[in-house]
């Protein structure tokens, strides 16, 4: 299953993303840091001096790998971030060697990062040029039963600036018991409803029944679970080691509730493929055809559905 964590900046979505990854120990897990602030590795306990390979800096070779021998794609240079797979494309499983090449093992998962802005990007590049690598990879990824892909997304509704927000079976909105955080939830929910994106809300920094009732009143049935302040998590953010057993029972129950909701979400491969095609056509018309100098609609294989073989 593919899961995204989103929320207002500072809501705790990176921390919850990391805790959820830890809770999946024993399963194949890919963890993507797709936030402009690259903190997922640290939240997973990775030392700051560990070198990570930024996906955003390797788009040409990623495109060449994914293109395979698809006759509809003349070259890697003609691929854009939304190019969908077709017959002949390289379809990725969680055991593909690509993940070992670009990812780093941490806490039982494989961490992949988009990478921060480089000196050359400052003032001239949009961060979504980095996130495009994640979108392209997820467009070609087939995950099976018992396999998980967890993505720490950019903050707030900025996630809707690309089609990446449709690449998940379930999106977890991390919401604090504040009006500002609820406002981000409402904006996200409105956008998500128009694209059939399935969401759940996890309340974070919930101190008492007053906080919980506020969230229940504001988000209703979307509220899946609540997490409070954890001394163990605060210590981990200062560099102390963290085990799931260090969490309180209610916080461990919240992680289990997220997993149950994700596992219960029906997989719809035709919808997943259809959305990829729709966003590819939108991007082709808006900028892609001009940028590449060809009709990108010709890359679509009308009889292809991404799904386990």
N, C-alpha and C positions, 0 to 999 in steps of 0.2 A: 504494500500500500504506500501511496505517496502522501505525505503530510506536510503542510506549511504552517509555520508559526508567524503571526503578524500582530501588530499592535502599535499604539502610540510610542514614540521614542521615550525610553526610560520605563516602559511598562513592565519590563522583565521578560520579554519574549525570548531573548537569547539564553537567559538562565533556564527558562522552562524548556526550550529546545534541547539544551544540553542534558537536563535531567531526564527528559523523555528518551533521548538517545541512550543514556545509561540504563534506563528501565527496560530496554530491549536487548539486554545482554543475552547472548546465546543465539541470536538471530542474525542473519546477514543484514547489515545496515550501512547505507550511504548517508553521510551528513554533509549538507552543502551550506556554506556560509555565503549567502547572497545579499548580505547587508552591506551598506556603504561603510559602516564601522565593523571591522573584521575582528570580532571578539569571541566567536564560537569556539575556536581552538583553545583559548584560555579558559573558557567556561567548562571545557571538557578535561581540563587539567594538563593541556599541552604546554611544555616549557616555552617561554617567549623567544628563545634563540633557535628553535627548531625551524629549519628552512621549509617553506611550503611553496608549491608550484602554482602560480596564479593562472587560473583557466583563461581569464580575459586576455592574457599575453600570448596565448597559444591557439587562437581561433583558426588560423590557416591550417595548421596540422590537424586540429580536431575536425574541421570540415572535410579535409581530404580523407580522413579515416572513416567518417560517417557516410561519405558519398559512395564508397564501395564501387560497384560497377553498375550503378543505377543509370540506365541509358537516357533518362530525362534530365540529368544534371551533367552538363558538358564539362564543368571544371569546379574545383573547390572555390575558385574566385567568384563563381556565379551563385554560390549559396549565401543566404542571409540567415539571421537568427531564427526566423520562423519557418525555414524550409522543412517541409514534412518528409518523412521517409516514404519510399515506394519500393516496388520490386527491384532488387539489386542493391538497395541501401544496406548498410551495416546496422543491424538491430542489436542493441546492447542488453545483455543480462547482467545481473549483479556479479557474476563471476568473470566478466570480460576483463582481459588484461589491461585495458585502458585505465581502469580505476586504480590499479597498483602503480601505474606510470605517473598519474597526476595527483593521486591522493596520498594521504598519510595515515597509517593505523594509529588509532587512539581510543582507548577505553572500549575495545571490542568492535569499534566501527571504523569506517574509512572516511576520513575528513577531506573534503575538497573545497577550495576557496576561490571566489571570483578574483580576489586580489584588490588592493587599494588603488587609489589614483597614483599614477607615476608623475614624475616631473614634467614629462611631455604632455600629459593629459590636462594639466592645470589651465583653466581658462578656455579650453578648446574642445573638451570631450564631455559627453554625458555619461553618468554612471551606468546607464542602461546598456551602453556598449560593452560593459563588463558582464552584466547579468545575462546578456544575450547568449553567452556560452552555456549557462545553465539551462536556459530555455531550449537551445538546440539539442543538448544532451538528453533532456527529459522527453523531447519529441521523439527520440529514437530508443527510449528505454522501455523494456518490458520487464516488470517486476512480477514475481509469482507469489503464491501463497507462502506466508511466513517470512517474506522479505519486506524490508522497509526502507523508504527514502524520506529523510527528514530535512526540510529546508528552512533555515532562518532567513526570513525575507526582509526587505527594506521596510522602514517604519511607515505606518499610516497608510493612507490611500495612494501613496506614491507607487505602491505595488501594481496599480492598474495602468501604469504607463507602458506596460508591455503585456503580451498575452500569457506571461508566465503564471499569472494568478489562476488560470484555468487548468494547470497541469497537475492538479492534486485531487485525490479522492476526497479529502476533507481538509478544511482550513480551520485552524484553531486561532481564534482572536483572543489575545491576552488583554484583559480589561481591568483597570484599577477602579476602585469605588469613588470615582470623581466624575464631574460633569464633562471635563475635557476628554477623558478617556472614553466615556460613553458616546460622546459626539463622534469620535473616530469610528467606533463600532457602528453607529447608525449610518455613517457615510459608506463604510465598507459593505454593510449589509444591503444597502440600496443598490450598489453596483453589482454585488455578487448575485442578487436575485435575478437580475436581467440576463445573467450568463449561466444560470443553473449551477452555481458554485455552492457546495454544501459546507456550512459553517457550524462551529460550536464555539461557545465562549467559556473561557476559564478565568475566573476572577483571581486577581493577584494582589498581594498586600492587604488581604482581608483580615482585619484585626478582631472584629466582634460581630454580633448579630445585627447591629445597625448597618455595618458595611454590607453584610450579606443581603439584608432586606432591600437595601438601596439597589444592588445589582439585580435582584429578583424582580423588582418593580420596573427597572429600566430595560432589561434584556429578555425577560420572560423565559419562555421555554428554551431559548438558545443557551441558557446558563447550564453548563455541564458539571462544573466542579469549582471549588474555591481553594486557594492556597494562601497561607498566612505568611508572616515573616518567620524565617528559619535562621536560628543561630548558626546551624551547620553550614547553610548556604552562604551566609555573611562571612563566615570564617574562610570558606573556600574561595570567595572573591578576593580575599587578602592573601591567598596562596596556600592555605591549609588543604591537606588531602580530604576528599569527600567520598563517602560510600553511601549508597541508598539507605542502608540500615541506620545512618545518622539522621535521616529525616523522621519527622513525626508521623504517626499512623495516618492522620488526615491527609497529609501531603502525599504519602505513598498511595493512598486511596484515590487521590485526584489523578495521579499518573496512570493508575489502572483504569480509571474511568475514561481517560483520553484514549488509551489503547483499545478498550472495549468499543468505543464509538467508532474508531477508525476501522477496526476489524469487522464491524457490523455494516459498514458502508458498502453497498453493492458496487461492483466494478462494472463499468460500462465502456468497453473499448470502442464501439462505434461512435459514441458521443465524444470520447477523448480524441479520436481521429478527426471527427467532423469539426471540432473546435479548433484544432491545429490548422486545418485547411482554411477555415473562415478567417483566422487571424493572419494567415499567410497572404490571403487575397487582399485583406485590408492594407497590410504593410506594403505589398507590391504596388498597389494603386497610390498609396500616400507618398512613398519615397523609394521603394525598392527597385522598381522598373527603371527609374531615372538613374539611380546609383549604379546599377549593374549594367544597364544598357541593353536589357533584353526583357521579354515578357515572362515574368516569374510564375505566372499561372500555368505555364507549360510544364513546370516541375511537378505538378500534382498528378498522382497516379489515381484515377477515379475508382479503380477496382481494389485498391489496397486498404486494408484495415490493420492497424497495429494491434497485435495480440499475441499471446503465447502460441507457439507452433506445436 
